[in-house]
Amino acid sequence: MSLFSAIKFRQQFPLIESFNTYEVENTNGLSGLVYFDNAATTQKPQQVIDSQNIYYSQYNANVHRASHQLSSKATFAFEKARNKVRNFIGANNIKEIIWTKGATESINIVAQSLARNILKRGEEIVLCASEHHANIVPWQIVAEQTGAVIKVLPLTVNGYIDITQLDSVITEKTRFVACAHISNVLGRINPIEQVIAKAKSVDAISVIDGAQAVAHLTVDVQSLDCDFYVFSAHKMYGPTGVGVLYGKKVLLESMTPYQGGGEMIKTVSFTQGTSFNSLPFKFEAGTPNIAGVIAFAQSIDFLSPFLVDENKGYSRYEDKLVKHCYQALAKIEQVKYIVEGTPDIGVIAFTVADHHNHDVATSLDTFGIAIRSGHHCAMPLMEYLNIDGCLRVSLAAYNTIAEIDYFVDCLKKVLLDDYLVKNNAKEEIILTSQSQELENIIALFAKTKGWDSRHREIMLLGKKLIRLDKTLRDDKTLISGCESYAWLKSEQDAQGLYTFTADSDAKIIRGLLVIVFSALNNKTALQIHKFDINDYFTKLGLLQHLSPSRGNGLLAIVEKIKMLAK
């Protein structure tokens, strides 16, 4: 009998089970949140949450540094967690498990503590076209520091590393090969065994980013025979701010510390210099995330039985979700997958014809559905595929078929504009009978309740934007920092009053532009610079609904206006 029960699994996650603050119509018997952003971070089971609370309330103390009982208890739990990780990934030695704050820091340690010291000018670092920025930027930095060259492994039409190109890309000049076990956008399990074997054949060091793999696959680093393997706790139902760097002991011993401070030293002297601690401590400067590490052990205890269950109930259920979602989306004519074929895990990336990615994602948010839009920290992949970005649905085993069906139904409504046309005629009369002055915008939003209504008003206002002539869309008018392409042009009259025209690929950005212009058009430079945009959007009830990226895009628009108003 399978250990996995979809119902019981879901019940372990309090946010998923009880979240009900979205102001959406709950017509499908679902909770107020459909969370399909699991590739970004997973939700946490109750035992992980409880573990952190217990640590802070019952035995909070620093580790390794004191002889009292509280510290001993904390240290025991902390090091027990390290051993759980060793068993979880099949490492040979506990000294090969280094605590970090995430997969990103783990990669940076390898780049700065090893690659920087051994790379020579003209030697090569091989990456894959589908890598996350965390597995690109650290290598670009070290390449610039050392004069090394970065080469890129291409993809097949299905989004896998093209192994037919291994011999031409990985050569005698290659010193490091770094690639993801599973792409965070494409959801493909890469043929890393062949990549690692090819790297070994030319004496190159292999670095595998397992951030997307550890929640879905059994990982055995000794079987893979990779030199380094990195991952983050928060991708596998664990806490944020905790990561793992696995490295072969002989390599870790050869590396110099990435950071200096307490705990990572053996002796410190002004006259005799400093000697570093032994593994694994020499890479763990400062007080670690003790509570997070201890809670991570609980996420391993929670997840491991499902991964090793010979009946494979957990993986079969995930496969069922993936196939159902992929096939349901494929029936929507406007949906286009960014690569061919069903993904191997629940990470499904697509675009929608004639709709901007951000517009679709924000519209779905009004239904209480959380998906991701943008470049997904994989801008080189977007360039490789010749797209500006995409939508990503990423599933976990606490998701359900009913949630997928609800999501697909809502997406169809969004594409048909059903959610906008309700009462549309009435709204059009109101808006066309009023000027676009500041007080009228405030009055308009004072009548709306909830993000779904406010979102609809923003989208309707976007239709009122006087669009910038396409010939004026250039680098000079481009708004840098906006999450979608947007352009802005200014004019000043004889009285010193500024008027602005703009455009954007995204409807929601066009709506935000109308709102901004209602406050800043026909104003002097002094009035523009004194205007408090945050206070304005707070009065409209919009500021709390703007994501950090969209909030930064709003600020980018205002900063561009202020720069033009001199």
C-alpha positions in Angstrom: 0.0 0.0 0.0 1.3 3.5 -0.9 2.4 5.8 1.9 1.1 8.7 -0.1 -2.5 10.1 0.3 -3.2 13.3 -1.6 -5.8 14.3 1.0 -3.6 13.7 4.0 -0.6 15.3 2.3 -2.5 18.5 1.7 -3.8 18.6 5.2 -0.3 19.0 6.5 0.0 22.5 5.1 -1.9 25.1 7.1 -1.6 27.9 4.6 -2.9 25.8 1.8 -5.7 24.4 4.0 -6.9 27.5 5.7 -5.9 30.5 3.5 -9.0 32.4 2.8 -8.3 36.1 2.6 -8.6 36.6 -1.1 -11.7 38.5 -2.1 -12.7 36.1 -4.8 -15.9 34.3 -5.6 -15.5 30.8 -4.2 -17.8 29.0 -6.6 -15.8 25.8 -6.9 -15.6 24.8 -3.3 -11.9 25.7 -3.2 -10.0 27.7 -0.6 -9.3 31.3 -1.3 -5.9 30.5 -2.7 -4.7 28.3 -5.6 -1.0 28.2 -5.2 0.8 27.3 -8.4 4.1 29.0 -7.8 6.0 26.1 -6.2 9.1 26.4 -8.3 9.7 29.7 -6.6 9.1 28.3 -3.1 7.0 25.6 -1.6 4.6 25.9 1.3 5.6 24.5 4.7 4.1 21.5 6.5 3.0 22.0 10.2 5.9 19.9 11.5 8.5 22.3 9.9 6.7 25.3 11.3 6.4 23.7 14.7 10.1 22.8 14.7 11.2 26.4 14.4 8.8 27.5 17.1 10.0 24.8 19.4 13.7 25.8 18.9 13.1 29.4 19.7 10.7 28.7 22.6 12.5 25.8 24.3 16.2 25.6 23.5 17.4 28.8 21.7 21.2 29.0 22.0 24.2 29.4 19.8 25.8 26.2 18.5 29.3 24.9 19.0 30.5 27.7 21.2 29.4 27.1 24.7 29.6 24.3 27.3 26.1 24.9 28.8 23.3 22.4 28.3 21.1 24.7 26.1 23.9 25.1 23.6 24.6 21.4 23.7 21.0 20.6 22.9 21.0 23.1 20.0 24.3 21.8 18.7 23.1 18.2 18.8 20.0 19.1 16.8 22.0 21.2 14.4 24.5 18.5 13.6 21.8 15.8 13.5 20.3 17.8 10.7 23.6 17.8 8.8 23.7 14.0 9.0 20.1 13.8 7.7 21.2 15.8 4.7 24.2 13.4 4.2 21.8 10.4 4.2 19.3 12.3 2.0 21.7 12.8 -0.9 23.9 9.8 -0.2 27.1 11.7 0.6 30.1 9.7 1.8 31.1 11.9 4.7 29.4 14.4 7.0 32.3 16.8 6.3 31.1 17.1 2.7 27.8 18.9 3.8 28.2 22.7 4.1 25.4 24.8 5.4 24.7 27.9 3.3 21.8 30.4 3.0 20.7 28.8 -0.3 21.8 27.2 -3.6 22.9 30.7 -4.8 25.4 31.1 -2.1 26.6 27.5 -2.6 27.4 28.2 -6.2 29.2 31.4 -5.3 31.3 29.6 -2.8 32.5 27.2 -5.5 33.1 30.1 -7.9 35.1 32.2 -5.5 36.7 29.6 -3.2 37.8 27.3 -6.0 37.3 28.5 -9.6 38.8 31.9 -8.9 42.0 30.3 -7.6 42.6 27.7 -10.3 41.1 29.2 -13.6 43.6 30.6 -16.1 43.0 33.0 -18.9 41.5 31.3 -21.9 40.3 28.3 -20.0 36.6 27.5 -20.2 33.5 27.3 -18.1 30.5 25.4 -19.6 27.0 26.3 -18.7 23.6 25.3 -20.2 21.3 27.7 -22.1 18.4 27.1 -19.6 20.3 27.9 -16.4 18.9 30.1 -13.6 20.7 33.4 -13.1 22.2 31.9 -9.9 24.1 29.5 -12.0 25.2 32.1 -14.6 26.1 35.3 -12.8 28.7 33.8 -10.4 30.5 32.3 -13.3 30.4 35.5 -15.3 32.0 37.3 -12.3 34.7 34.7 -12.0 35.3 34.6 -15.7 35.9 38.4 -15.7 38.2 38.0 -12.7 40.3 35.3 -14.3 40.0 35.8 -18.0 38.2 32.5 -18.4 35.7 32.0 -21.2 32.1 30.9 -20.9 30.6 28.4 -23.4 27.0 27.4 -23.6 25.4 23.9 -24.1 22.4 24.2 -26.5 19.0 22.6 -26.0 16.9 20.1 -27.9 13.5 21.2 -29.2 12.1 19.5 -26.1 14.2 21.6 -23.8 16.8 19.1 -22.6 20.6 19.6 -22.8 21.6 18.5 -26.3 24.0 15.6 -25.5 25.0 15.4 -29.2 26.8 18.7 -28.6 28.8 17.6 -25.5 32.0 16.7 -27.4 32.1 20.0 -29.3 31.4 22.2 -26.2 33.2 20.4 -23.4 36.8 20.1 -24.5 40.3 19.9 -23.0 40.1 23.6 -22.3 37.1 23.1 -20.0 37.7 23.4 -16.3 34.2 23.7 -14.9 30.8 22.4 -16.1 27.8 23.8 -14.2 24.2 22.8 -15.1 20.8 22.3 -13.5 19.6 18.9 -12.7 16.1 20.2 -13.7 15.4 23.5 -15.3 13.2 25.9 -13.2 11.4 27.0 -16.4 11.2 24.0 -18.6 10.7 21.3 -16.0 13.0 18.8 -17.9 15.3 16.4 -16.1 18.6 16.9 -17.8 20.8 14.0 -18.7 23.3 15.1 -16.1 24.9 11.6 -15.9 26.3 12.0 -19.4 27.3 15.6 -18.7 29.2 14.6 -15.6 30.8 11.7 -17.4 32.0 14.0 -20.2 33.3 16.6 -17.7 35.3 13.8 -16.0 36.8 12.7 -19.3 38.5 16.0 -19.7 39.3 16.5 -16.0 36.7 19.2 -15.6 34.9 19.9 -12.3 31.1 19.3 -12.3 28.7 21.5 -10.4 25.0 20.4 -10.4 22.2 22.8 -9.4 19.7 20.5 -7.8 17.3 23.2 -6.5 14.4 22.0 -8.6 15.2 18.3 -8.3 15.3 17.6 -4.6 11.5 17.8 -4.0 10.8 15.3 -6.9 13.7 12.9 -7.2 15.9 10.6 -5.1 19.4 12.1 -5.4 22.5 10.0 -4.8 25.6 12.1 -5.3 27.9 9.2 -5.1 26.1 7.4 -7.9 26.1 10.6 -10.0 29.8 11.1 -9.1 29.4 14.9 -9.4 32.0 17.0 -7.7 29.5 19.5 -6.3 25.7 19.4 -5.8 23.7 22.4 -4.4 20.2 22.9 -3.4 17.9 25.0 -1.1 15.6 23.9 1.7 12.7 26.1 0.7 12.2 24.3 -2.6 11.4 21.1 -0.7 8.9 22.2 1.9 11.7 23.5 4.2 12.4 27.0 5.5 13.9 29.9 3.6 17.5 31.0 4.2 18.9 27.5 4.4 20.9 25.8 1.6 23.4 23.0 1.1 26.7 22.8 -0.6 27.8 19.2 -1.1 31.3 18.8 -2.3 33.8 16.0 -2.6 36.0 16.1 0.5 39.3 16.4 -1.4 38.0 19.4 -3.3 36.6 21.1 -0.2 39.9 20.6 1.6 41.7 22.3 -1.2 39.5 25.4 -1.2 40.1 28.6 0.7 37.2 30.1 2.7 34.7 32.3 0.9 34.0 34.4 4.0 35.9 35.2 7.2 34.6 35.5 10.7 33.8 33.5 13.8 33.4 29.7 13.8 35.3 29.2 10.6 38.7 29.7 12.3 41.0 27.5 14.4 43.3 30.3 15.7 43.5 34.1 15.1 46.4 36.2 16.0 47.7 39.7 15.1 51.3 38.3 15.1 50.9 34.7 14.0 48.2 35.1 11.4 45.0 33.0 11.2 44.5 29.3 10.7 41.1 28.0 9.4 38.9 25.4 11.0 38.4 21.9 9.6 35.6 20.8 7.3 32.7 21.6 7.3 33.1 24.6 9.6 35.7 26.5 7.6 32.9 27.6 5.1 30.4 28.5 7.8 31.4 31.9 9.1 29.2 33.5 11.7 26.1 32.4 13.5 24.1 30.2 11.1 20.4 30.0 10.6 20.1 27.5 13.5 16.3 27.4 13.6 16.1 27.0 9.9 18.6 24.2 9.8 16.8 22.2 12.5 13.5 22.8 10.8 15.1 21.6 7.5 15.7 18.2 9.2 11.9 18.0 9.7 11.2 18.7 6.0 13.6 15.9 5.1 11.8 13.6 7.6 8.5 14.7 6.0 9.5 14.3 2.3 12.0 11.3 2.3 9.5 8.5 2.9 7.5 9.6 -0.2 10.6 9.8 -2.4 11.8 6.3 -1.5 8.4 4.6 -1.3 8.6 1.6 -3.7 4.9 2.1 -4.6 5.8 5.6 -5.9 2.4 7.1 -4.9 3.9 10.5 -4.5 5.6 10.6 -7.9 2.6 9.0 -9.6 0.3 11.7 -8.2 2.7 14.4 -9.3 2.7 12.9 -12.8 -1.1 12.8 -12.8 -1.2 16.5 -12.0 1.3 17.4 -14.7 -0.4 15.5 -17.5 -3.8 16.8 -16.6 -2.7 20.4 -16.5 -0.6 20.1 -19.6 -3.4 18.5 -21.6 -6.0 20.9 -20.3 -3.9 24.0 -21.3 -3.1 22.5 -24.7 -6.9 22.6 -25.5 -6.8 26.4 -25.3 -6.1 27.7 -28.7 -4.2 30.8 -27.6 -1.8 28.8 -25.4 1.6 28.0 -26.8 4.2 26.0 -24.9 7.7 27.4 -25.1 9.2 24.0 -25.9 7.7 20.8 -27.2 6.4 18.0 -25.0 5.1 17.3 -21.6 7.6 18.3 -18.8 9.0 15.8 -16.4 7.9 17.6 -13.3 5.1 20.0 -12.6 6.8 23.1 -14.1 4.8 24.1 -17.2 5.8 27.2 -19.2 3.7 28.8 -21.9 2.7 32.1 -23.6 -0.8 33.2 -24.6 -1.3 34.7 -28.0 -2.3 38.4 -28.0 -2.1 38.7 -24.2 0.8 40.0 -22.2 2.2 37.6 -19.6 1.8 40.1 -16.7 -1.8 40.9 -17.7 -2.7 37.2 -17.6 -1.0 36.6 -14.2 -2.5 39.7 -12.6 -5.9 38.8 -13.9 -5.7 35.3 -12.5 -4.6 36.8 -9.2 -8.1 38.4 -8.9 -9.5 34.8 -8.9 -7.1 33.9 -6.1 -4.7 32.0 -8.4 -1.0 32.4 -7.9 1.2 31.8 -11.0 4.4 33.3 -12.1 5.0 35.6 -15.1 8.2 37.1 -16.5 11.7 35.8 -17.3 11.9 33.5 -14.1 15.5 34.5 -13.5 16.4 32.9 -16.8 16.8 35.8 -19.2 19.4 34.0 -21.4 16.9 31.2 -21.9 14.2 33.7 -23.0 16.7 35.2 -25.4 17.6 31.7 -26.7 13.9 30.9 -27.3 13.3 34.4 -28.8 10.6 35.4 -26.3 10.3 38.3 -23.9 9.1 36.1 -21.1 6.4 33.5 -20.3 3.9 32.3 -17.8 4.8 29.4 -15.5 2.5 27.1 -13.6 4.5 25.0 -11.0 2.7 22.3 -9.2 3.3 20.4 -5.9 1.7 17.3 -4.4 -0.7 19.4 -2.3 -2.3 20.7 -5.4 -5.4 19.0 -6.8 -7.1 18.2 -10.1 -10.0 20.5 -9.0 -7.6 23.4 -8.6 -6.2 22.8 -12.1 -9.7 22.7 -13.6 -10.6 25.9 -11.7 -7.4 27.6 -13.0 -8.1 26.5 -16.6 -11.7 27.8 -16.4 -10.5 31.1 -15.0 -7.8 31.4 -17.7 -10.5 30.9 -20.3 -12.6 33.7 -18.7 -9.5 36.0 -18.7 -8.9 35.3 -22.4 -12.5 36.0 -23.3 -12.4 39.2 -21.2 -15.6 38.0 -19.5 -14.3 39.4 -16.2 -14.0 42.8 -17.8 -17.1 43.1 -19.8 -19.4 42.7 -16.8 -21.0 46.1 -16.3 -18.5 47.4 -18.9 -21.0 49.7 -20.6 -21.9 51.4 -17.3 -18.3 52.0 -16.4 -17.5 53.4 -19.9 -20.3 56.0 -19.5 -19.0 57.0 -16.1 -15.4 57.3 -17.3 -16.2 59.1 -20.6 -18.3 61.7 -18.7 -15.4 62.5 -16.3 -12.1 64.1 -16.9 -8.9 62.2 -16.0 -8.1 64.5 -13.2 -6.6 63.5 -9.9 -9.7 63.8 -7.8 -11.8 61.8 -10.2 -9.4 58.9 -10.2 -9.5 58.9 -6.4 -13.3 59.0 -6.4 -13.4 56.2 -8.9 -11.2 53.9 -6.7 -13.0 54.9 -3.5 -16.0 53.1 -4.9 -14.2 49.8 -5.5 -13.8 47.0 -3.0 -11.3 44.3 -3.3 -8.4 43.6 -5.7 -10.5 42.0 -8.4 -12.6 45.2 -8.7 -9.6 47.5 -8.6 -7.8 45.3 -11.1 -10.7 45.6 -13.5 -10.7 49.4 -13.2 -7.0 49.5 -13.9 -7.5 47.4 -17.0 -10.4 49.6 -18.2 -8.3 52.7 -17.6 -5.6 51.2 -19.8 -7.9 51.4 -22.7 -8.1 55.2 -22.2 -4.3 55.7 -22.6 -3.3 57.8 -25.5 -0.7 55.5 -27.0 2.8 56.6 -27.9 3.5 56.5 -31.6 5.4 53.3 -32.4 8.1 55.2 -34.2 9.0 56.8 -30.8 9.6 53.5 -29.1 13.3 53.5 -28.8 16.1 53.4 -26.2 15.7 57.1 -25.4 12.0 56.7 -24.4 12.3 53.2 -22.9 11.6 53.1 -19.1 14.4 51.1 -17.5 13.3 49.0 -14.6 9.7 48.4 -15.6 8.8 44.7 -15.6 7.4 44.9 -19.1 8.4 47.1 -22.0 7.2 50.6 -21.5 8.1 53.9 -23.2 7.6 57.5 -22.1 7.8 60.9 -23.9 7.4 64.4 -22.4 6.5 67.9 -23.7 6.6 71.2 -22.0 4.5 74.2 -22.9 5.2 77.9 -22.6 3.9 78.1 -19.0 6.3 75.3 -18.0 3.7 72.6 -17.7 4.6 69.1 -18.6 2.4 66.6 -20.4 3.4 62.9 -20.9 2.5 60.3 -23.4 3.5 56.7 -23.0 2.9 53.1 -24.1 3.4 49.6 -22.8 3.1 46.0 -24.0 1.1 45.2 -20.9 -2.5 46.4 -20.4 -2.1 46.7 -16.6 1.0 48.9 -17.0 -1.0 51.1 -19.4 -3.7 51.4 -16.7 -1.1 52.4 -14.1 0.3 55.0 -16.6 -3.2 56.6 -16.8 -3.4 56.7 -13.0 0.1 58.3 -12.8 -0.6 60.8 -15.6 -3.8 61.9 -13.8 -1.6 63.1 -11.0 1.4 64.4 -12.9 0.2 65.7 -16.2 -0.1 69.5 -16.6 2.1 70.1 -13.7 5.3 72.1 -13.3 8.6 70.4 -12.6 8.4 71.5 -8.9 4.9 70.1 -8.5 6.0 66.8 -10.1 9.0 66.4 -7.8 7.0 67.2 -4.7 4.2 64.7 -5.5 4.1 61.7 -3.1 3.3 58.8 -5.4 3.2 56.2 -2.6 0.7 58.2 -0.6 -1.4 58.6 -3.8 -1.5 54.8 -4.5 -2.2 54.1 -0.9 -5.3 56.4 -1.1 -6.4 54.4 -4.1 -6.0 51.1 -2.2 -3.5 49.8 -4.8 -0.1 50.0 -3.1 -0.6 46.7 -1.1 -1.6 44.9 -4.3 1.5 45.8 -6.3 4.1 43.1 -6.3 7.7 44.2 -5.7 8.5 44.0 -9.4 5.4 45.9 -10.4 5.9 48.3 -7.5 9.5 48.9 -8.8 8.1 49.3 -12.3 5.7 52.0 -11.0 8.6 53.7 -9.3 10.6 53.4 -12.5 7.8 55.2 -14.4 7.7 58.0 -11.8 11.5 58.3 -11.8 11.6 58.6 -15.6 8.9 61.4 -15.4 11.0 63.2 -12.7 14.1 62.9 -14.8 12.3 64.4 -17.8 10.8 67.2 -15.7 13.8 69.4 -15.0 
